[in-house]
Amino acid sequence: MERKELAEPTGEDEFLTPEGDAAPLSSESPASSSRLAALIEYDGTEYAGFQVQTGERTIQEELEQALAVVALQPVRVVPAGRTDAGVHALGQVVHLQVAWHHSLGDLQRAWNANLPRDIAIRALARVSPGFHARYSARSRVYRYQIDNEPVRRPLLSRYAWHVDRPLDVGRMAEAAAMLVGRHDLRSFGRAPQGENTVRSVLRALAWAEGERICVEVEADAFLQHMMRRVVVSLVAVGRRRLSVGEFGDIIRARDPRRAAGLAPPNGLCLMAVRYDPGLVDWSLPSWDPWQKESGIE
């Protein structure tokens, strides 16, 4: 199947150009197709990121190839955010336009049957023709996990950064709280060409669960590598290499040289993409755990 080459992905929640929402690669007219939203979970360890790249294995490529088998036509999926190589997702959202005349349950089962074991369609929903996975989103939630034990845990290594030195989680939480509000966050990343670096952070938390430390941030959008740069600086605060006040100075400096370094990608997970009530209804089981984990009721 011939594929259109796209630009390289550039960050946790990189913006898509209008061309990124091109019409599906099918000959079906809009009248004979439906716009759907898909909730996707994946382990990003073995992938070069979400977006299609020539010669690389990507999440988007696997999704589109599997869907083409089921729908008997090439269909483009447009994500809420393009995760980097090695980054995971518990609540990625894509939209697509497809001619499908059976139940959504049938489509979900067939799509999943053609996907590798590290990618799954967790839910499907019919949405309005104007719904856009990225542009309709109100916020995104990213979580970073740190394994803070003296000896590394091999079974956690795919999903957590091992930091063997003790971290002061209280100091990390105090520093993280300084991110909340509307700030120019260029110290922690860069925006796509032509965009500014001002972002609204709704929540920024750090807490411990045993020897595991979690950093979770909810924002309207994220800059390239923003979350991983934030985590590196918070770890420096936790190790007392930076004071809480110095973390605030990094925010105010608006200078990427002040927050050098990237946390490894394996600890990062896109937990959720949030939309206004009623815009998309996943009809998830009431016991579904990710809703509570991400503070989504």
C-alpha positions in Angstrom: 0.0 0.0 0.0 1.5 3.3 -1.1 1.9 5.7 1.8 2.3 9.5 1.8 5.5 10.5 3.6 4.9 13.0 6.5 7.3 15.2 8.4 9.1 13.8 11.4 7.2 13.8 14.7 8.7 16.5 17.0 7.2 16.2 20.5 4.9 14.9 23.1 1.9 16.8 21.7 3.1 18.3 18.5 0.7 20.3 16.5 -0.7 19.0 13.2 -1.0 21.3 10.2 -4.3 21.5 8.4 -2.8 19.1 5.9 -2.5 16.6 8.7 -6.3 16.3 8.7 -6.5 15.6 5.0 -9.5 13.6 3.7 -9.2 9.9 4.2 -7.2 8.0 1.6 -10.4 6.4 0.2 -12.8 7.1 -2.6 -15.8 7.0 -0.4 -17.8 10.2 -0.3 -18.6 11.8 3.1 -22.2 10.9 2.6 -21.3 7.2 2.6 -18.9 7.3 5.5 -18.9 8.2 9.2 -16.5 10.1 11.4 -15.3 8.0 14.3 -13.1 8.6 17.3 -10.9 5.8 18.7 -9.4 5.5 22.1 -6.0 3.8 21.8 -3.6 2.2 24.3 -0.1 1.3 23.3 3.3 0.3 24.6 5.7 2.6 22.6 8.9 0.7 23.4 9.4 -0.9 20.0 8.2 2.1 17.9 9.8 5.2 16.4 7.0 7.3 17.7 3.3 7.7 16.6 3.7 9.4 13.2 4.5 7.5 10.0 8.2 7.8 9.1 9.9 6.2 6.1 11.8 3.0 7.0 10.6 3.1 10.7 8.0 1.1 12.6 5.4 3.5 14.0 2.0 3.4 15.8 0.2 5.2 13.0 1.5 2.8 10.4 0.3 -0.2 12.4 -3.1 1.4 13.0 -3.6 2.3 9.3 -2.4 -1.0 7.9 -4.6 -3.0 10.2 -7.6 -0.8 9.5 -7.1 -1.1 5.7 -7.4 -4.8 6.0 -10.7 -4.5 7.9 -12.2 -1.6 5.9 -10.9 -2.8 2.5 -9.7 0.7 1.8 -6.8 2.9 3.1 -8.0 5.2 5.9 -6.0 7.9 7.6 -6.0 8.3 11.4 -5.4 11.7 12.9 -4.1 11.8 16.5 -4.7 14.2 19.3 -0.9 14.2 19.8 2.1 12.6 18.2 4.1 10.8 20.9 7.9 10.4 20.5 9.8 7.2 20.1 9.5 5.0 23.2 6.6 7.0 24.8 3.5 5.1 25.7 -0.2 5.9 25.7 -3.1 4.8 27.9 -5.6 7.3 26.4 -4.5 8.4 22.9 -7.3 9.6 20.7 -7.5 9.5 16.9 -10.3 10.4 14.5 -11.0 8.8 11.2 -13.5 8.9 8.3 -14.5 5.4 7.2 -17.3 3.6 5.4 -18.5 1.0 7.9 -22.0 -0.5 7.9 -21.7 -2.9 10.9 -21.6 -2.2 14.6 -18.8 -0.4 16.3 -18.2 -3.4 18.4 -17.6 -5.4 15.2 -15.1 -2.8 14.0 -13.3 -2.7 17.3 -12.9 -6.5 17.4 -11.8 -6.7 13.8 -9.3 -3.9 14.1 -7.8 -5.3 17.2 -7.5 -8.7 15.6 -5.2 -7.2 13.0 -3.0 -5.2 15.4 0.1 -6.3 17.2 -0.2 -7.2 20.8 1.3 -3.9 22.0 -1.5 -1.7 20.5 -5.2 -1.9 21.2 -8.4 0.0 20.3 -10.0 0.4 23.7 -13.1 2.1 22.6 -14.8 3.6 19.5 -17.5 6.3 19.3 -19.4 8.1 16.5 -18.7 11.8 16.6 -19.9 14.8 14.7 -18.4 15.7 11.3 -16.6 18.6 12.8 -14.9 16.6 15.6 -11.1 16.8 15.4 -9.0 14.7 17.8 -6.5 17.5 18.3 -8.3 20.7 17.7 -11.4 19.7 19.7 -9.4 18.7 22.7 -9.7 20.7 25.9 -6.6 19.3 27.6 -4.1 16.5 27.7 -2.8 14.5 30.7 0.8 13.1 30.7 2.2 11.1 33.5 5.9 10.2 34.1 7.0 7.3 36.3 10.2 7.1 38.2 11.5 3.9 39.9 13.3 5.3 42.9 14.9 2.2 44.4 18.6 1.5 45.0 18.5 -1.5 42.6 16.7 -1.3 39.3 13.5 -3.4 38.8 13.7 -5.1 35.4 9.9 -5.6 35.2 9.4 -1.8 35.5 12.2 -0.8 33.1 9.9 -0.4 30.1 7.6 2.0 32.0 9.8 3.9 34.5 13.1 5.8 34.7 15.3 4.2 37.3 16.8 6.9 39.6 18.8 5.1 42.4 19.4 8.2 44.6 16.7 9.1 47.1 14.3 11.8 45.9 12.5 14.3 48.1 9.0 14.0 46.7 7.7 16.9 48.9 10.1 19.3 47.3 9.3 18.0 43.8 5.5 18.5 44.4 6.1 22.0 45.7 8.2 22.8 42.5 5.7 21.2 40.2 2.9 23.3 41.6 4.7 26.4 40.2 3.8 25.3 36.7 0.1 25.8 37.2 -1.3 28.8 35.4 -0.6 30.4 32.0 3.1 30.7 31.4 5.6 31.1 28.6 7.3 27.6 29.0 10.0 27.9 26.3 12.6 26.9 29.0 11.1 23.4 28.7 10.6 23.0 25.0 9.9 24.6 21.7 6.8 25.1 19.7 6.2 24.3 16.0 7.2 27.0 13.6 5.0 30.0 13.8 3.5 29.0 17.2 4.2 30.6 20.5 5.4 28.8 23.6 2.7 30.0 26.0 0.7 27.1 27.6 -2.0 26.8 30.3 -1.2 24.2 32.9 -4.2 23.1 34.8 -2.6 20.6 37.2 1.0 19.6 38.0 1.5 17.0 40.7 4.2 14.8 42.1 3.6 12.0 44.5 5.0 8.7 45.7 3.4 5.2 45.6 5.8 3.1 47.5 9.2 3.4 45.7 7.5 4.6 42.6 7.3 8.4 42.0 4.7 9.8 39.6 4.7 13.3 38.0 1.5 14.2 36.3 0.7 17.3 34.3 -2.5 18.4 32.6 -2.3 21.3 30.1 -4.1 22.6 27.1 -1.1 21.5 25.0 2.5 20.5 25.4 5.7 21.8 23.8 8.2 19.5 22.2 9.9 17.4 24.9 8.2 19.6 27.5 7.3 16.9 30.0 10.6 15.1 29.8 12.5 18.4 30.5 10.2 19.3 33.4 10.9 15.8 34.9 14.6 16.2 34.6 14.4 19.5 36.5 12.1 18.1 39.1 14.5 15.2 39.7 17.2 17.8 40.3 15.0 19.5 42.9 14.3 16.1 44.5 18.0 15.4 44.7 18.6 18.9 46.1 20.7 20.0 43.2 18.1 22.7 42.6 16.0 24.6 45.1 12.3 25.0 44.6 13.0 28.7 44.0 15.5 27.9 41.3 12.9 25.8 39.5 10.7 28.9 39.5 13.6 30.9 38.1 13.9 28.4 35.2 10.2 28.9 34.4 10.6 32.7 34.4 13.9 32.7 32.5 12.2 31.4 29.3 15.6 30.1 28.3 15.9 26.4 27.1 19.5 26.4 28.2 18.3 26.6 31.9 16.5 23.2 31.7 19.1 21.1 29.9 18.6 17.4 29.5 15.8 15.0 28.8 14.3 12.3 31.0 14.3 8.9 29.1 11.1 8.4 27.0 10.2 5.0 28.6 8.8 6.6 31.8 6.3 8.9 29.9 2.7 8.0 29.1 -0.2 10.0 27.5 -2.9 9.2 30.1 -5.8 11.0 28.6 -7.1 13.5 26.1 -10.1 15.5 27.5 -13.0 16.9 25.6 -16.0 19.0 26.6 -18.9 16.9 27.9 -21.0 15.3 25.3 -18.5 15.7 22.5 -17.4 12.1 22.5 -18.9 9.2 24.6 -16.7 6.2 24.9 -19.3 4.2 26.9 -16.4 2.7 28.8 -17.2 0.1 31.6 -17.7 1.8 35.0 -14.8 -0.1 36.4 -12.3 1.1 33.8 -9.3 2.1 35.9 -7.7 4.8 33.8 -10.6 7.3 34.5 -9.6 7.5 38.2 -5.9 7.4 37.5 -6.2 10.5 35.3 -8.8 12.3 37.5 -11.5 11.9 34.9 -15.0 11.2 36.1 
